[in-house]
Amino acid sequence: MTTIPHEPPVVVRTPWWIEARNLWASIAITVIWLAVLITAVYGPDVRTVEASGASTVVPSALGVAFFAVFATWAVARYGYDRKERDG
C-alpha cells in the first residue's frame, strides 16, 4: 500500500475590507438615503386633479422614502448582526 504525501495547506488571506460587514452595511444605507435625497431634489411630483378641479401635489420622494425605510431595516439587520456566518 502506498501513501500520497499531502501538500501543506495554503492559507488564503482576504483583504480586511472584503469581510468588513459593518463597512458595507454603512455604505449601503448611505446610498439608499442618497437616492431618497436625489429623488427629493430632482424627482418629479405626483400630481392628481379631480373632476371638481381640486388638485393634490405629493413629492415622489415620499414613496421612495417609504421603501427606503424597509431597505434600511433589512440591510441593518443583516449587516450589523453579530453572529458569524458560515458561508
GULUMGU-127480 format. One record per atom (N, C-alpha, C): residue in one letter; x, y, z; atom name. Coordinates in steps of 0.02 Angstrom, whole numbers, plus 50000, padded with zeros to 5 digits. Layout:
<bator: A | x: X | y: Y | z: Z | drendo: CA>
...
# end
This chain:
<bator: M | x: 50042 | y: 49942 | z: 50000 | drendo: N>
<bator: M | x: 50000 | y: 50000 | z: 50000 | drendo: CA>
<bator: M | x: 50045 | y: 50062 | z: 50000 | drendo: C>
<bator: T | x: 50027 | y: 50110 | z: 49959 | drendo: N>
<bator: T | x: 50067 | y: 50171 | z: 49956 | drendo: CA>
<bator: T | x: 50027 | y: 50229 | z: 49984 | drendo: C>
<bator: T | x: 50062 | y: 50277 | z: 50007 | drendo: N>
<bator: T | x: 50029 | y: 50337 | z: 50032 | drendo: CA>
<bator: T | x: 50052 | y: 50397 | z: 49991 | drendo: C>
<bator: I | x: 50008 | y: 50443 | z: 49982 | drendo: N>
<bator: I | x: 50024 | y: 50504 | z: 49945 | drendo: CA>
<bator: I | x: 50033 | y: 50560 | z: 49995 | drendo: C>
<bator: P | x: 50092 | y: 50590 | z: 49996 | drendo: N>
<bator: P | x: 50100 | y: 50646 | z: 50044 | drendo: CA>
<bator: P | x: 50058 | y: 50706 | z: 50022 | drendo: C>
<bator: H | x: 50027 | y: 50736 | z: 50070 | drendo: N>
<bator: H | x: 49986 | y: 50795 | z: 50056 | drendo: CA>
<bator: H | x: 50029 | y: 50858 | z: 50058 | drendo: C>
<bator: E | x: 50011 | y: 50903 | z: 50016 | drendo: N>
<bator: E | x: 50047 | y: 50967 | z: 50017 | drendo: CA>
<bator: E | x: 50025 | y: 51007 | z: 50078 | drendo: C>
<bator: P | x: 50067 | y: 51050 | z: 50103 | drendo: N>
<bator: P | x: 50046 | y: 51090 | z: 50160 | drendo: CA>
<bator: P | x: 49987 | y: 51135 | z: 50141 | drendo: C>
<bator: P | x: 49942 | y: 51147 | z: 50187 | drendo: N>
<bator: P | x: 49884 | y: 51189 | z: 50170 | drendo: CA>
<bator: P | x: 49905 | y: 51260 | z: 50153 | drendo: C>
<bator: V | x: 49872 | y: 51288 | z: 50104 | drendo: N>
<bator: V | x: 49885 | y: 51356 | z: 50082 | drendo: CA>
<bator: V | x: 49836 | y: 51402 | z: 50117 | drendo: C>
<bator: V | x: 49863 | y: 51451 | z: 50151 | drendo: N>
<bator: V | x: 49820 | y: 51499 | z: 50186 | drendo: CA>
<bator: V | x: 49806 | y: 51557 | z: 50139 | drendo: C>
<bator: V | x: 49744 | y: 51565 | z: 50122 | drendo: N>
<bator: V | x: 49724 | y: 51620 | z: 50078 | drendo: CA>
<bator: V | x: 49696 | y: 51676 | z: 50122 | drendo: C>
<bator: R | x: 49730 | y: 51731 | z: 50120 | drendo: N>
<bator: R | x: 49707 | y: 51787 | z: 50161 | drendo: CA>
<bator: R | x: 49670 | y: 51837 | z: 50117 | drendo: C>
<bator: T | x: 49611 | y: 51853 | z: 50138 | drendo: N>
<bator: T | x: 49572 | y: 51903 | z: 50101 | drendo: CA>
<bator: T | x: 49585 | y: 51971 | z: 50131 | drendo: C>
<bator: P | x: 49580 | y: 52023 | z: 50091 | drendo: N>
<bator: P | x: 49590 | y: 52091 | z: 50118 | drendo: CA>
<bator: P | x: 49538 | y: 52106 | z: 50173 | drendo: C>
<bator: W | x: 49555 | y: 52149 | z: 50218 | drendo: N>
<bator: W | x: 49512 | y: 52164 | z: 50275 | drendo: CA>
<bator: W | x: 49446 | y: 52194 | z: 50254 | drendo: C>
<bator: W | x: 49446 | y: 52233 | z: 50200 | drendo: N>
<bator: W | x: 49386 | y: 52270 | z: 50181 | drendo: CA>
<bator: W | x: 49334 | y: 52225 | z: 50148 | drendo: C>
<bator: I | x: 49352 | y: 52166 | z: 50126 | drendo: N>
<bator: I | x: 49302 | y: 52121 | z: 50097 | drendo: CA>
<bator: I | x: 49258 | y: 52092 | z: 50151 | drendo: C>
<bator: E | x: 49286 | y: 52078 | z: 50209 | drendo: N>
<bator: E | x: 49247 | y: 52048 | z: 50263 | drendo: CA>
<bator: E | x: 49222 | y: 52098 | z: 50314 | drendo: C>
<bator: A | x: 49227 | y: 52162 | z: 50301 | drendo: N>
<bator: A | x: 49204 | y: 52214 | z: 50347 | drendo: CA>
<bator: A | x: 49130 | y: 52226 | z: 50336 | drendo: C>
<bator: R | x: 49088 | y: 52186 | z: 50367 | drendo: N>
<bator: R | x: 49016 | y: 52190 | z: 50356 | drendo: CA>
<bator: R | x: 48988 | y: 52257 | z: 50379 | drendo: C>
<bator: N | x: 49014 | y: 52284 | z: 50434 | drendo: N>
<bator: N | x: 48989 | y: 52349 | z: 50457 | drendo: CA>
<bator: N | x: 49002 | y: 52404 | z: 50406 | drendo: C>
<bator: L | x: 49060 | y: 52401 | z: 50374 | drendo: N>
<bator: L | x: 49077 | y: 52450 | z: 50323 | drendo: CA>
<bator: L | x: 49028 | y: 52446 | z: 50265 | drendo: C>
<bator: W | x: 49017 | y: 52386 | z: 50239 | drendo: N>
<bator: W | x: 48973 | y: 52378 | z: 50181 | drendo: CA>
<bator: W | x: 48900 | y: 52395 | z: 50198 | drendo: C>
<bator: A | x: 48879 | y: 52379 | z: 50259 | drendo: N>
<bator: A | x: 48810 | y: 52397 | z: 50279 | drendo: CA>
<bator: A | x: 48803 | y: 52473 | z: 50284 | drendo: C>
<bator: S | x: 48853 | y: 52506 | z: 50310 | drendo: N>
<bator: S | x: 48851 | y: 52579 | z: 50315 | drendo: CA>
<bator: S | x: 48850 | y: 52612 | z: 50246 | drendo: C>
<bator: I | x: 48890 | y: 52586 | z: 50201 | drendo: N>
<bator: I | x: 48891 | y: 52613 | z: 50132 | drendo: CA>
<bator: I | x: 48824 | y: 52602 | z: 50098 | drendo: C>
<bator: A | x: 48795 | y: 52543 | z: 50107 | drendo: N>
<bator: A | x: 48731 | y: 52528 | z: 50075 | drendo: CA>
<bator: A | x: 48676 | y: 52573 | z: 50102 | drendo: C>
<bator: I | x: 48674 | y: 52584 | z: 50167 | drendo: N>
<bator: I | x: 48622 | y: 52627 | z: 50196 | drendo: CA>
<bator: I | x: 48632 | y: 52699 | z: 50173 | drendo: C>
<bator: T | x: 48695 | y: 52721 | z: 50168 | drendo: N>
<bator: T | x: 48708 | y: 52789 | z: 50143 | drendo: CA>
<bator: T | x: 48684 | y: 52798 | z: 50072 | drendo: C>
<bator: V | x: 48696 | y: 52748 | z: 50029 | drendo: N>
<bator: V | x: 48674 | y: 52752 | z: 49959 | drendo: CA>
<bator: V | x: 48598 | y: 52751 | z: 49955 | drendo: C>
<bator: I | x: 48565 | y: 52712 | z: 49997 | drendo: N>
<bator: I | x: 48492 | y: 52710 | z: 49998 | drendo: CA>
<bator: I | x: 48464 | y: 52780 | z: 50011 | drendo: C>
<bator: W | x: 48491 | y: 52813 | z: 50062 | drendo: N>
<bator: W | x: 48464 | y: 52878 | z: 50080 | drendo: CA>
<bator: W | x: 48489 | y: 52934 | z: 50033 | drendo: C>
<bator: L | x: 48545 | y: 52924 | z: 50001 | drendo: N>
<bator: L | x: 48565 | y: 52972 | z: 49948 | drendo: CA>
<bator: L | x: 48516 | y: 52968 | z: 49889 | drendo: C>
<bator: A | x: 48491 | y: 52908 | z: 49875 | drendo: N>
<bator: A | x: 48441 | y: 52901 | z: 49822 | drendo: CA>
<bator: A | x: 48377 | y: 52939 | z: 49840 | drendo: C>
<bator: V | x: 48359 | y: 52936 | z: 49904 | drendo: N>
<bator: V | x: 48300 | y: 52973 | z: 49927 | drendo: CA>
<bator: V | x: 48312 | y: 53048 | z: 49920 | drendo: C>
<bator: L | x: 48372 | y: 53070 | z: 49939 | drendo: N>
<bator: L | x: 48388 | y: 53141 | z: 49934 | drendo: CA>
<bator: L | x: 48387 | y: 53165 | z: 49862 | drendo: C>
<bator: I | x: 48417 | y: 53127 | z: 49818 | drendo: N>
<bator: I | x: 48418 | y: 53147 | z: 49747 | drendo: CA>
<bator: I | x: 48348 | y: 53147 | z: 49718 | drendo: C>
<bator: T | x: 48307 | y: 53099 | z: 49738 | drendo: N>
<bator: T | x: 48237 | y: 53098 | z: 49715 | drendo: CA>
<bator: T | x: 48199 | y: 53159 | z: 49742 | drendo: C>
<bator: A | x: 48213 | y: 53177 | z: 49803 | drendo: N>
<bator: A | x: 48178 | y: 53235 | z: 49832 | drendo: CA>
<bator: A | x: 48198 | y: 53300 | z: 49797 | drendo: C>
<bator: V | x: 48260 | y: 53305 | z: 49778 | drendo: N>
<bator: V | x: 48283 | y: 53368 | z: 49747 | drendo: CA>
<bator: V | x: 48265 | y: 53371 | z: 49672 | drendo: C>
<bator: Y | x: 48277 | y: 53316 | z: 49636 | drendo: N>
<bator: Y | x: 48269 | y: 53318 | z: 49564 | drendo: CA>
<bator: Y | x: 48209 | y: 53279 | z: 49538 | drendo: C>
<bator: G | x: 48177 | y: 53240 | z: 49580 | drendo: N>
<bator: G | x: 48122 | y: 53198 | z: 49558 | drendo: CA>
<bator: G | x: 48058 | y: 53239 | z: 49545 | drendo: C>
<bator: P | x: 48014 | y: 53211 | z: 49505 | drendo: N>
<bator: P | x: 47951 | y: 53246 | z: 49491 | drendo: CA>
<bator: P | x: 47902 | y: 53238 | z: 49549 | drendo: C>
<bator: D | x: 47851 | y: 53279 | z: 49547 | drendo: N>
<bator: D | x: 47797 | y: 53273 | z: 49596 | drendo: CA>
<bator: D | x: 47741 | y: 53231 | z: 49566 | drendo: C>
<bator: V | x: 47703 | y: 53198 | z: 49609 | drendo: N>
<bator: V | x: 47644 | y: 53161 | z: 49587 | drendo: CA>
<bator: V | x: 47585 | y: 53210 | z: 49593 | drendo: C>
<bator: R | x: 47556 | y: 53226 | z: 49536 | drendo: N>
<bator: R | x: 47501 | y: 53275 | z: 49535 | drendo: CA>
<bator: R | x: 47437 | y: 53240 | z: 49515 | drendo: C>
<bator: T | x: 47385 | y: 53252 | z: 49554 | drendo: N>
<bator: T | x: 47319 | y: 53225 | z: 49537 | drendo: CA>
<bator: T | x: 47269 | y: 53282 | z: 49533 | drendo: C>
<bator: V | x: 47225 | y: 53276 | z: 49485 | drendo: N>
<bator: V | x: 47173 | y: 53327 | z: 49477 | drendo: CA>
<bator: V | x: 47106 | y: 53291 | z: 49476 | drendo: C>
<bator: E | x: 47062 | y: 53312 | z: 49520 | drendo: N>
<bator: E | x: 46996 | y: 53281 | z: 49524 | drendo: CA>
<bator: E | x: 46950 | y: 53315 | z: 49474 | drendo: C>
<bator: A | x: 46893 | y: 53284 | z: 49464 | drendo: N>
<bator: A | x: 46844 | y: 53311 | z: 49417 | drendo: CA>
<bator: A | x: 46818 | y: 53378 | z: 49440 | drendo: C>
<bator: S | x: 46817 | y: 53389 | z: 49505 | drendo: N>
<bator: S | x: 46792 | y: 53453 | z: 49531 | drendo: CA>
<bator: S | x: 46842 | y: 53509 | z: 49522 | drendo: C>
<bator: G | x: 46903 | y: 53493 | z: 49501 | drendo: N>
<bator: G | x: 46953 | y: 53544 | z: 49491 | drendo: CA>
<bator: G | x: 47004 | y: 53548 | z: 49546 | drendo: C>
<bator: A | x: 46993 | y: 53512 | z: 49601 | drendo: N>
<bator: A | x: 47041 | y: 53513 | z: 49656 | drendo: CA>
<bator: A | x: 47103 | y: 53471 | z: 49636 | drendo: C>
<bator: S | x: 47160 | y: 53496 | z: 49654 | drendo: N>
<bator: S | x: 47221 | y: 53459 | z: 49637 | drendo: CA>
<bator: S | x: 47262 | y: 53446 | z: 49700 | drendo: C>
<bator: T | x: 47302 | y: 53394 | z: 49696 | drendo: N>
<bator: T | x: 47345 | y: 53374 | z: 49751 | drendo: CA>
<bator: T | x: 47415 | y: 53363 | z: 49723 | drendo: C>
<bator: V | x: 47464 | y: 53386 | z: 49760 | drendo: N>
<bator: V | x: 47534 | y: 53377 | z: 49739 | drendo: CA>
<bator: V | x: 47571 | y: 53342 | z: 49797 | drendo: C>
<bator: V | x: 47601 | y: 53285 | z: 49781 | drendo: N>
<bator: V | x: 47639 | y: 53246 | z: 49830 | drendo: CA>
<bator: V | x: 47709 | y: 53234 | z: 49801 | drendo: C>
<bator: P | x: 47761 | y: 53249 | z: 49839 | drendo: N>
<bator: P | x: 47829 | y: 53235 | z: 49814 | drendo: CA>
<bator: P | x: 47839 | y: 53160 | z: 49804 | drendo: C>
<bator: S | x: 47870 | y: 53141 | z: 49750 | drendo: N>
<bator: S | x: 47882 | y: 53070 | z: 49737 | drendo: CA>
<bator: S | x: 47933 | y: 53041 | z: 49785 | drendo: C>
<bator: A | x: 47970 | y: 53083 | z: 49819 | drendo: N>
<bator: A | x: 48019 | y: 53058 | z: 49868 | drendo: CA>
<bator: A | x: 47985 | y: 53025 | z: 49928 | drendo: C>
<bator: L | x: 47922 | y: 53039 | z: 49939 | drendo: N>
<bator: L | x: 47887 | y: 53006 | z: 49994 | drendo: CA>
<bator: L | x: 47880 | y: 52931 | z: 49980 | drendo: C>
<bator: G | x: 47864 | y: 52913 | z: 49920 | drendo: N>
<bator: G | x: 47860 | y: 52842 | z: 49902 | drendo: CA>
<bator: G | x: 47928 | y: 52808 | z: 49905 | drendo: C>
<bator: V | x: 47979 | y: 52842 | z: 49882 | drendo: N>
<bator: V | x: 48047 | y: 52814 | z: 49884 | drendo: CA>
<bator: V | x: 48070 | y: 52807 | z: 49957 | drendo: C>
<bator: A | x: 48054 | y: 52856 | z: 49999 | drendo: N>
<bator: A | x: 48073 | y: 52854 | z: 50069 | drendo: CA>
<bator: A | x: 48037 | y: 52798 | z: 50106 | drendo: C>
<bator: F | x: 47975 | y: 52785 | z: 50087 | drendo: N>
<bator: F | x: 47937 | y: 52730 | z: 50117 | drendo: CA>
<bator: F | x: 47973 | y: 52664 | z: 50108 | drendo: C>
<bator: F | x: 47994 | y: 52650 | z: 50046 | drendo: N>
<bator: F | x: 48030 | y: 52588 | z: 50033 | drendo: CA>
<bator: F | x: 48101 | y: 52590 | z: 50060 | drendo: C>
<bator: A | x: 48131 | y: 52649 | z: 50066 | drendo: N>
<bator: A | x: 48198 | y: 52655 | z: 50093 | drendo: CA>
<bator: A | x: 48200 | y: 52636 | z: 50167 | drendo: C>
<bator: V | x: 48146 | y: 52649 | z: 50202 | drendo: N>
<bator: V | x: 48143 | y: 52630 | z: 50273 | drendo: CA>
<bator: V | x: 48148 | y: 52554 | z: 50279 | drendo: C>
<bator: F | x: 48112 | y: 52517 | z: 50238 | drendo: N>
<bator: F | x: 48114 | y: 52444 | z: 50242 | drendo: CA>
<bator: F | x: 48182 | y: 52417 | z: 50217 | drendo: C>
<bator: A | x: 48210 | y: 52449 | z: 50167 | drendo: N>
<bator: A | x: 48276 | y: 52429 | z: 50142 | drendo: CA>
<bator: A | x: 48329 | y: 52441 | z: 50196 | drendo: C>
<bator: T | x: 48325 | y: 52497 | z: 50230 | drendo: N>
<bator: T | x: 48372 | y: 52512 | z: 50284 | drendo: CA>
<bator: T | x: 48366 | y: 52461 | z: 50339 | drendo: C>
<bator: W | x: 48305 | y: 52444 | z: 50357 | drendo: N>
<bator: W | x: 48293 | y: 52395 | z: 50409 | drendo: CA>
<bator: W | x: 48325 | y: 52328 | z: 50391 | drendo: C>
<bator: A | x: 48314 | y: 52306 | z: 50329 | drendo: N>
<bator: A | x: 48340 | y: 52241 | z: 50308 | drendo: CA>
<bator: A | x: 48417 | y: 52241 | z: 50305 | drendo: C>
<bator: V | x: 48446 | y: 52293 | z: 50278 | drendo: N>
<bator: V | x: 48520 | y: 52297 | z: 50274 | drendo: CA>
<bator: V | x: 48550 | y: 52301 | z: 50344 | drendo: C>
<bator: A | x: 48521 | y: 52341 | z: 50387 | drendo: N>
<bator: A | x: 48547 | y: 52348 | z: 50455 | drendo: CA>
<bator: A | x: 48541 | y: 52282 | z: 50494 | drendo: C>
<bator: R | x: 48486 | y: 52248 | z: 50484 | drendo: N>
<bator: R | x: 48476 | y: 52185 | z: 50520 | drendo: CA>
<bator: R | x: 48528 | y: 52133 | z: 50500 | drendo: C>
<bator: Y | x: 48542 | y: 52128 | z: 50437 | drendo: N>
<bator: Y | x: 48592 | y: 52080 | z: 50413 | drendo: CA>
<bator: Y | x: 48663 | y: 52106 | z: 50424 | drendo: C>
<bator: G | x: 48675 | y: 52168 | z: 50407 | drendo: N>
<bator: G | x: 48743 | y: 52194 | z: 50407 | drendo: CA>
<bator: G | x: 48772 | y: 52205 | z: 50476 | drendo: C>
<bator: Y | x: 48731 | y: 52221 | z: 50525 | drendo: N>
<bator: Y | x: 48756 | y: 52234 | z: 50592 | drendo: CA>
<bator: Y | x: 48744 | y: 52175 | z: 50639 | drendo: C>
<bator: D | x: 48724 | y: 52118 | z: 50612 | drendo: N>
<bator: D | x: 48714 | y: 52058 | z: 50652 | drendo: CA>
<bator: D | x: 48781 | y: 52035 | z: 50678 | drendo: C>
<bator: R | x: 48785 | y: 52017 | z: 50741 | drendo: N>
<bator: R | x: 48849 | y: 51998 | z: 50771 | drendo: CA>
<bator: R | x: 48864 | y: 51923 | z: 50763 | drendo: C>
<bator: K | x: 48817 | y: 51885 | z: 50738 | drendo: N>
<bator: K | x: 48829 | y: 51813 | z: 50729 | drendo: CA>
<bator: K | x: 48877 | y: 51802 | z: 50670 | drendo: C>
<bator: E | x: 48919 | y: 51753 | z: 50677 | drendo: N>
<bator: E | x: 48964 | y: 51736 | z: 50622 | drendo: CA>
<bator: E | x: 48926 | y: 51695 | z: 50571 | drendo: C>
<bator: R | x: 48936 | y: 51710 | z: 50508 | drendo: N>
<bator: R | x: 48903 | y: 51673 | z: 50454 | drendo: CA>
<bator: R | x: 48953 | y: 51624 | z: 50425 | drendo: C>
<bator: D | x: 48931 | y: 51563 | z: 50418 | drendo: N>
<bator: D | x: 48972 | y: 51513 | z: 50383 | drendo: CA>
<bator: D | x: 48952 | y: 51513 | z: 50311 | drendo: C>
<bator: G | x: 48998 | y: 51530 | z: 50269 | drendo: N>
<bator: G | x: 48974 | y: 51538 | z: 50204 | drendo: CA>
<bator: G | x: 49004 | y: 51509 | z: 50148 | drendo: C>
# end
